[in-house]
Amino acid sequence: MDIKQVAGQASSQLQSDKTRDAKSSPGIESKPVDSEQAPSSKSDTLSLSSQSNQIQNAIASLENVPEIRESRVEEIRNSIAAGNFEINAEQTANKFAQFELDLFQTS
């Protein structure tokens, strides 16, 4: 069978299918829809829980707190300068150990 003949038959069949579909569905017209002109019947909304509002309030109040306690820094500077600053080795070791535990538990 010749390929041109097969292609011609397929094209004829496609045309007759389109014609039949148009006749069998009177009053229905197929048009592309322009998304910019299509009316929107839905609108997006966002609602936050009371917990998220509390978190936002906490974050906002933390933004006003300084990261460095200047009074504590000055106190330590004065102690070092006077030569009476003492380091508690046990407390420091415990803090390091707790830091390591926290670090590995969150990983």
N, C-alpha and C positions, 0 to 999 in steps of 0.2 A: 504494500500500500504506500502511496506517495505521501510524504510528510506534509506537503502543501494541502493536500486533500483533507488530511486529518485536522490540520489547523483550521481550515475553512469550515469544517463541520463543527468544530468546537466553538468557533466564533458565532456561527449561525445559531447553535444551541443556546449560547449565552444570551444572545439578543432576544431569542424567543422566550427565554425564562424571564428576562427583564420586562418584556411586554406583558406576559401573562401575570406577573406579580403586580404590575401597575393596574391592570384591569381587575384583578381579584380583590384589590384593596382600594375601592373608590373613596375619594375624599381624604386619603392619607397621602401626604406629600412629604418627601424626604428632603430636608434642608440641613446644611451644616449649621451648627449652633455657635454663635460668637460668644465666648465666655464673658467678654466685657459687657455685652448687652443683655445677657441673661439675668433676670431678676433673682436676687438671692433671698430665699425664704428662711434661711438659718443664719444665726449670728453666733460667733464664738464667745464664750464666757469663761471666766476664770474665777473660782472661789477658793479662798484659802481657809484652812482650818484655824481654830483658835490657837492651837499649838504652834502653827507656823507664824501666826501674828506675834506670839510671845517670843519666839526665836528672833524674829526681826527686831522687836523692841530691845531684846537683850544685846543683839549685835550693835544696834544704834547707841545704846548706853555705853558699851565697851569702847566704842570709837572715841569717846571723850576721856577715857582713862589713859594716862601716860603709860608707856611700856616700861619705863625705867622709873623706879622710885628714887627720886633724887635725894630725899632725906636719908634713906638707908645707905645710898652710895656715899654720901658725905660722912655719915657716921663711921662707916668702914674705913674711909680714907683717913679720918682723924685718928682712929685706933691704930692703924698701921703706922702713921707718922709718929704717934706717941710711943710706939713699940709695945703696946699691950693688946694687940689683936691676937686672939687665940683661935686655933683651928681644932675643932673636935673631929679627930680622925675617924672615930667610930660612926658618927653621924654622917660624915662625908662618904664613907664606904657604903653605908646603908642606902644613901641617896643614889649612889652609882649603881648598886645592885638593883634597886627598885626601878631605876631608869632602864636598865638592861631587860628586866622582866617585862616591863610595859612595852618596850620596843619589839620584843619577840612575840608577845601575845597579840599585837595588832597586825602582825605580818601574815 
